[in-house]
Amino acid sequence: MAVQLLTQADGYGVIIGLSVLFCLIIIGAVRIQKRYLSEDSDQSEMFMVANRSVGTGLTASAVFSSWMWINESVFSAAYTYKWGIALPIWWATGLSFQIALMAVLGIVAKLRVPYAHTSLEIMKMRYGKYVHWLFILLNLVNNIFGCGSMILAGAQLVTGMTGMHVIAACILLPAGVVIYTAVGGLKATFLTDFLHTMIALILLIYFSLAVLTNEHIGGLSGLYDKVKATNDYIPGNFEGSLLTMKSKSSVMFGLVLKFGNLALVLMDTAFWQKAFASEVHSTVPAYDLVSIVILAIPWCTGTIIGLSARAIEKTPVWFIYPNTLTDTQVNSGLVMPYVLRSLLGRGATGGLLVLVFMAITSTVSSSMIAVSSIISLDFFRTYINPRASDRATLKVSHWGVVFHGCFMAGFAIMLEYAGATNNWSTYFRPIISCPGILPLILTLLWSRQTKLAAILAPILGLLSGLATWLACSWKWSGAINIQTTQDQVPGLYGAIVSFFSPLLYSVVISLVWPKRFDWREFLRIDLIEDTSQPNSSLQSKVPSSEAINEQLKAGDVSEKGAYLTSRQEPVIHPKNAQVPLDQVVHPFDDETIRHIKKWFKYASIYFVVNVLVTIVLWPIPLYRDWIFTKSFFGGWVTMAIIWHFAAMFCVIVYPFYDGRHAIARALRGMANELKGKRRG
């Protein structure tokens, strides 16, 4: 009989209560933005890409929040329990280089497609409707499986902790997100992402430090001794030890995760939208900053919580002693809940429920904006009503949010009854999501990729990956079912083929039937017009230092480098979509273009360094016949804790500093209004 860590009332209370709270917060934030900061979410440019004026700090916080899935904390602890100390590092390094690559592509998009709203809009402009339809399908499949598996994983975890019915959890978790996302748009999700990130990081560092310093763990030394003293033997690890980096299962999982996470970033319009929404000077610093600090979550939390479970599982302090965790419980992510309940009590377990809500809703909100943008721009405004007004487009976006939320709840329920688990999704998702990655990258970076290559390469890559996956599953297990298809080797081979084969197909097809693309065609994508909309910073020239100082004195700077132009004369550019190609004008001035090219160089160099460090120089030399010593283990975990505090500074403290001028303007506006009412 299963033991409940919390009551059903706890589950319903936390999920419904926090949903209502965040709805109220967003409604208030939207009113403040509109009244005091001239940011109106009733306009498409604001709703979808936040007027392209988000600064470095808030962009970093939003990207971090979107990438801080429940997997990185709760499930990294569970898999550390399974395979040992190597797992958190392979998990952490599987989160980093994708963000660094997105920084490169984001800044290239700023230069070549400055007014894009979705990545799919870029495909439509270059290749036409058939490629556009194909990539709409690939993006939706990636979003659906990523978001659906996240909702299901969270629902199963909530059910395991509280006894709440899993169907109720699947419905309630995205319900509140639908409301506040539909009201506030992308900038609202940036603000809630910040709140989610702040609360989640504070809870995670509390859990890690409280567990580590608990009397039943005994600090770094005590944890090492207790884990070393266990008789647990891990197949595939050097000497079966939990304290070795030579772990075959961890490496295999880490490699699959790298491919899957690459698809989750590049094939998800949400990450592209955050790049489009950020200021020119903010894109690269924000994304690269996140690629560094995101390592902290699985490294710190996974290591401490996962190993602590092994340390106390066979002692009387264990909540379900003398029972130990079953494979089903581990795969459902229940390692962390049981550790917290055993060592910190009911209150901390309730805090974990809050963390689960924060992690899931943050991911779901960005997914909803991404899918609603696909529905409104890539479908409705492209094929149904090309002359749709800004208001009509926005209305479709709102309905898109509602539709996606309802559909994802139903999809998660379908996965539950089909017997799919988070483990199965981890190995299946890269195979269906990876084929479009390299053709999408080549669309921005290689002028010789042809329309035929963009159509055939993803399709052939998908078929090749599926064939490899199923063939390997049958060869290794003698059957093809939901159990055999979640084995590590077939999943890894399928992901490799799905990712790399489209590159071969694309290059061969493009060279056999060559054609070159003129990059100026991308400049034909224009803003969605609305006469009431203030100019975004991208439409104005970058001011001089004297102008910046004048704006600072006048209080007209919203964030560091994000210059409000409501009092400036707009910089008028001809409508590029309506003039011959030779007369197309880039909307940025020469100084801004030089600025973008400089950031592109920085981003490219950093991406290469990131790959070398996180994939080659850090984990591989430690893959040898060696078990951590106590002193090395102490330094290892201490560095993980320091990294976590650095993450808190970068995505909690820094956004406050970066947005201090906007905060000050809003506060001054509210204070002046209150004074006016008192006088009246």
N, C-alpha and C positions, 0 to 999 in steps of 0.2 A: 504493500500500500504506500502510495506516494505521500511524502510529508510536505505540508504547505509551509513555506517560509513566511508568508503574509496572508491576509484574508482577501476575499474577493472585494470587500468594501475598500480596502487599500488600493487595489488595482483600479477599480472604477473611479474612486475619488481622485487619484493622482492624474489619470488620463483625462477625465472630463474637466476637472478643476484647472489643470494647466492649460488645456485647450481654450477654455473660456478666458483665462488670464491673458494669454498671448493675443487672443482676438481683441481684447480691450486695449492692450498695449499698442498694437498695430493701428487700431482706429485712432487712438490718441496721437501716435507718431505721424500718421498720414495727415492729420489736421494741422499739426505743428509745421510739417514740411511745407504744406500748401500755403499756410497763412504767413509764416515768417521767413521761409527760405526759397519761395517761388518755385517749389518742386511739386508739380501736380500729377498724381498718379492717374488722373482721368485723361491722360494723353499717352499715346502709344509709345513714343520715344522714352517717356519716363517709366511707363509700366514695364516695358520689355528690356531696355538697356540703361535705365536710370539716367537719361540725358547724357550719357557718356562722361560723367563728371565725378565719379567716385575716386577718392584718394587712395593712397598706398595702404594706410592702416586698415580702413574698412574693407578694401578689396582683399587684403591678406586674411582678415578675420573671416570673411565670407567664404573664401576658397578653402581655408582650413576647416571651417565648419562643414562644408559640403563633402570634404574628404575624410572627416572624422566619423566614419561609419561606426555602427555598434560593433562591427567585426574587429576594428582596431583595438578596442578595449576588452570587451567581454569575451569575444571569441579568441582573441590572441592569448588570453589567460587560459582558456579551455585547451587550446592546442599546445600551449607550453606544458600544461599538465600531461598531455599525451606524449610529447616528444622531447621536452627538455629545453635548456637554455638557448639552444641554437635557433629555435623557432622565432622568438621575438625579433631577432636581428634580420633574419630572412624576410620576415613580415614587414619590418620597418623599411628595409631597403627596397621592398616592392612597392612602396608608396611614394618614393621621392623623385625618381628620374622622370616619371610621367609629367609631374608638375613643372619640372625644368624644361621639358620639351614643349609643354603648353605655353611657357613664357616665350620661347622662340617663335612658335606659330602665331601667338597672340600679337606680338610686335610686328611680324610680317603682315598680318591681316590689317593692323593699323595703317601700314604703309600702302598696301595694294588694294584693300577693300575697306576704306575708312568708315563707310556708313553702313556696313553690313549689320544685320540684326540676328541672323542665325547662320551656322555653318552651311546649312542646306541652300540658303540663298546664293552662296558662292558657287555651289555646284550647278545650280540652275543657270546662273549667268554664263558660266563657261561652257557647259555641255548641253543644255537644253532639258526638256521635260522628262525624257526617259531616264536619264541619269539621276535627275532630281527625284523622280518617283522611287527609284531603287534606293537612294540614300535616305529618303524619308522612311522607307521600310526598315533599313538597317539601323537608323537612329532610334526608331520607335521600338524595335525588338530589343536593342541594347538598354533603352530606358525602362521598358516594361520588365525585363528579366532582372535588371539591377534593382529597380525600385520595388518590384514584387517580392523578390527574395529577401530584401531588407525588411519589408513590412512583415513577411511571414516569420523571419528569424526573431524579430522583436515580439511578435504575437506569441510565438511558441515559448519565448523566454518569460513573458508576462504570465502566461498560463502556467508554466512550471513553477513560478514564484508565488502566484496568488490563487491559482485554481480557477481564475476567470476563464470562461469558455473562449477557445481560440478564435472562433468566428466573431465574437463580440470584440476581441482585441484587434482583429484584422480590419474591422469597420471603424472602430473608435479612434485608432491611432492616426489615420489620415484625415479624419473628419474635421477636426479643428484647423488643420493646416489648410484645407480647402477654403475655409472662410477668410482667414487672415491673408492668404496669398491672393485670393480674388479681389480683396479690398485694396491691398497695398502694392501689388506688383513686385518687380525685382528689387527696388530699393527697400521695400518693406522686408523682403527676405534677407537682404543685407543686414538690416537692423536686428531682426530676430536671430539671424545667424550669429551675430555678435553676442546676444544674450545667451543663446544656446552654448556657444563656445565658452563664455565666461563661467557659466554655471557648471558645465561638464568638466572643464579643466580643474576647477577648484575641487569638485567632488573627487575626481580621479587622484589628485595629489594627496587629498585627505585619506582616501582609501589606502593608497600605497604606503604612506608614512605611518598611518595608524596600525595597519597590519604588521609592517616591518618592526615597529617598536613595541608591539604587543608582548606581554610577558610569556606567552606560549610560543612565540617565535624567537625572541631574544636578539633582535637586531641582525646586522649583516653576518656576524660570526655565528650566531645561533641558527640562522636560516641555513647557512652553508653546512654546519655540522648535522643538522636534522635531515637535510636532503641527502647528504653523503651517507647517513646511517640507514636510510631506507633500503629495503631489499628489492625495490622495484627494478625490473630489468626491461629496458626499452629496445626492442629488436631494431637493428639497423644503426644503432648508436655505438660508438667505440666503447667496448667493454660493457655495453648496456647502460651506460651512465647518463643521468639527467644533466650532468655538468660538463658536457663536451660539445664542441662545435661540430664534431664529425657525426652528423646525423643525416642519414640518407633521406628519411621521410621529410625532415625540415627543408632540405635543399629542394626536393621535388615539389613540395608544396609552394615554396618561395618562388620557384621558376614559373609555375602555373599562375601564381598570383600576379607576377609581373606582367604577363600577357593580358590577364583579365583586367587588371587595373589600368593598363594602357588603353584598353578599349573603353573602360568606364569613363576615362577622362576625354579622350579625343573623339569618341563617337557619342558623346553626351553634349547636346547643345548648351546645357547649363554652364559648363566651364568656358565655352566660347563666349557666351553672353556676358559672363563676368569679365572676360578680357575686353569685349566691346564696350562694356559699361565703365571701365576704369579710364582715368586720365592717361594721356600719352606717356607721361613721365612715370606713371604708377604701375603699369602693367608688369614690366620685367622685375622691378624690385619686389613687388607684392608676391608674385608667383614663386620667384626664387627663394624668398624668405620662407614661404610656406614649405617648400621642398626640403629645407633644412630642419625646421622645427617639428615637422610632422613625424619625424623619427621617434619623438619622445613617447608617443602614446603606447604603441605596442612594446617598445623597448622597456620602459619603466613599469607600466601597469602589468603587461604580460609576464615579465620576469618575476616580479615580486609576488603577485597574486597566484600565478600558476604554480610556482615552486612552493609557495606557502601551503597550497592545498596538499601537495605531496608530503610536506613536513608534518601536518597535523591529522591527516586522513585516518591514520590508524591509532589515534590517541583518544582518550575519553572526551577531550574538548570538542571533538568533531560532532556537529549537530545531529547526525544520524548514526553515530557510533552504536554498534560495531559495523554497520553497513558501510560499504564504499560506493563510490560513484560508478554507475553503469556506463557503457559506451553510449547509450542513447542519451543519458543525462549530460555527458561530456559534450557530445555533438550538438546538443541543444543549448549549450552555453551556460550550464548551471554551475560551473566551477566557481566563478566569482560570487554568485549569490550564497553558496554554501560556506565559502570562506568568510565572507562578511558576517553572515548570521552566526557562525561558530565563534568568531573572535570579537566582533564589534557589536553584535546584538541586532535587535529588530529595527532600531532607528537607522542604522547604516544600510540595512537591506532596503528600507523604504527610500533612502537616498539613491540607491542603485536603480530603483524603479523610476525615479526622476531622471537619472542619467539616461536610461533606456529611451524615455520619452524624448529627451533633448536630441539624442543622436539620430533617432528615426525621423522625427519631424523636420529636422534641419535638412536631411537628405531629400525627403519627400517634397519639401517646399520648392527647392531648386529644380527638382524633376518636373514639378507641375508647371512652373514658369516656362521651362524648356519645351515641354510638350504643347502647352497652350500657344506658344509662339509658332511652333510648327503648324498647328491647326489654323491659326489666324493668318499668318504671313505666307507660309509655304503651301498651304492648301486653299484657304478661303480667298485671300487677296491675290493669289496667283492664278487660280483656275475658276473660281466662282464669280468673284466681283473685283476685277483689277482696279476699278475706279472707286472702290469702297472708301468712305471717309475715315478719318482718324477715329471718330466716335464708334462707327460700325465695326472697325477692326478691333477696337478695344473691347467692345461688347462680345465679340466672338472669342477673344482671349479669356474673358471672364468665364464664359460657358465652357471653354476648353479646360480651364482649371477644374471646374466642377465635374466635367465628364471624366477627366483623367483620374481624379480622386476616387470617383465611384468605380471606374474600371479597375484601378489598381487594387482596391479592396476585394473586388470579385476575383481578380487574377490570383491574389495571395490565397484566397479561400480555395481556388481550384488547385493550386500547388499543394496545399495542405491535404486535400482529399486524394490527390494523385500520389501521395507518399514522398514527394520531393523534400529534400532537406537542404540546409545551408551548405553542407558538404557537397551534395550533388550539384547545386547551382554553381559552386566555386569552380568545378571542373568542366561544366557544360558551357557556361557563359562565354569564356574566351573563344570557344570554337565557333560560335555563331556571331560574335561581335567583332572579332579581329579582322575579317577579310576586307573591311572597308577602310582600315586605318591608313595603310600606305598609299592607296589611290587618293585618299583625302589629303594627305601630306603633299603628295606630288602635285596636286591641283594648285597649291599655293607656291610650290618651290620649283617645279619643272614645267617649262612652257611647252614641252614636246609631248606630254601625255595627251593622247587623243580621246575623242568621245567613245570610240569603240573599245579602247582599253579601259576606260572608266566604267563601262557597262560590264564587260566580260570578266575583267580581273577579279572583282569581288565575288561574282557568281561562281567562277571556276575555283577560286580560293575557298569559298564556303563548301562546295561539293567535295573538294580535296580533303579539307579538314574533317568533315563529317565521315567520309569514307575511311580515313586513317583512324579516327576515334572508334568507330564501330568495329573495324577490322581488328584493331589491337584489343578491344574489349573481348571479342570472340576468341582471339588467339590465346590471350592470357587466362581467360576464365571458362571458355567453352560454351558461353551463353551470352545473350544480349538482353539485359533487363536493367531496372533502375539501380540495382546493387552493383552489377559488374561495370556499368558505365560511369561509376564514380570512383573507380580505382585510379591511382595516381599516374601510372605509366601511360595508359591510353589517353588520359586527359592532357598530359604534357605533350605527347607526340601530336595529338590533334590540334592543340593550340599552336605549336610551332609551325605546322603545315598551314593552318588557317592564316597565320600572321605573315609568313615569308613568301608563300607561293604567289599571292597577288602581285608582289613586286616583280617576280619573274614574268608572270603573264603580262603585266602592264608594259614593261620595257620591251619585250619581244613584239607585242602587238603594235606598240607605238613606233618602233623602228621599221617594221615591215610595211606599215601604211602611215608614213610620217605626215605630220602637220604641226605648225607652230602657232601658239596662242599669243595675242597681243595683250599685255597686262593692262593697257589702258581701258580695255572693255570693262574691267572690274569697277572703274570709277563711275560707270553709268548707274550704279546702285546709289540712290539718293535717300535722304531722310523722309520719313513719313510726315507730310506737311500738316501743320495745324497753326493757323494764324495767331492763336492765343498763346502759343508755346514760347517761352523765353529761349534765347539762344543758348546752346550748350557751349562749353569751353572749347570744344573742337571746332566750332565755327568761327572763333575769334583768333586773331593772331596772338602769339605768346607775348605778353607785355614786357617792357623793360623793367630793370630792377627799381627804377624810380617810380614807375607806374604801380609796381607791386607795393612799394612803401606807401604810396598815396592811398591805395585801396585798403591797406592794413589800417591806416589812420582813420579812414572813413568807415571801416567795419564792413567792407564789401568782399571779403575773402571767405569763401565757405570752408575750404580745407587748404592745407598746405599745397600751393600750386594749382588749386582748383578755382579759377577766377570767375566770379559771377559777371555776366555781361548784360544784365538787365538794364544798366544805365549807360551802356555803350551803344554806339551805332553798329548795327549788324554788318558783318562782312558778307556782301552779296556775291554769290558765285552763280554762273549760268547753270541751268538744269542740264547735267551731262547726258541724261537719257534722251534729250531732245536735240542734240547737236551732232554734226559729223565727228567721226573719231579723231580727226586731226585737230579739232577745236575743243576736245575734252580737256578740262582744267582740273588739276588736283586741288582739293579743297584746303590743303595745308600750305602754308608759306614755306619758303626755302629753309628757313631756320628750323622749323618744326620737322621737316623731312630729314635734315641733317641730324637732328636730335634722335629721331626714330632709328636711323641707320647706326648711330653710335650704340644705342641700346641693343640693337640686333647683334652687333659684334659681341657685346658683353654677354648677352643671353646664350649665344652659340658657344662661346668659350666655357661658360659656366656649365652648360649641358654636358659637354665632353668631360669636364672635370668631375661632375656629379656621377656620371656613368662609371668612370674609372674608379672612383672612391667607393661608391655604394655597392657596386657589383663585383669589382675585381680586387682592389687593394685592401678592403676591409674584411669581408667575410671569407674569401678564398684562402688567404694564408693561415687562417685559424682552423681550416678543415684538415686536421691531421690527428694522429694518434696521441691525443693529449687531453687531460681532464683539468679543469680550472683548479688552481690552487686557492687557498683561502684569501690570500692577499690580492690576487688578481680578481677574484670574484668580488671582493669588497670594493675595489676600484671601479670595476665594471658597473655594478649597481649604483654606486655613488655618482658616476658620470651620467647614468640614465636619469637619476633624480635631478641633477643639475640641468640636464637637457629639458626636462619637463618644466622647470621654473623659467628657463629661457623662452620656452614656447608660450608660457603665460604672459611674460613681458611683451613678446612680439605681437600677440593677437588679442591681448586684453588691455594692457597699459598703453601701448603705442597708438592704437586707434583713437583713444581719448586725446592724446597729444596731437595727433595728426588732424583730428577734426575739431580742435579747440575753438577755431574761429567760427565755425558753423554753430557749435554749441553755444558760444557766447552770443551770437546774433539771435538765436532762438530765445535764449534766456532774456536778453535785452528787450526783444519784441514782446514777450509775455509780461515782463515787468512794466514796460511802458503802457501796455494795454490795461493792466490792473490799476496803475496810477490814474489813467484816464477815467476808468469807471468810478474810482473813489471820488475824484473831483466832480464827476457828473452827479 
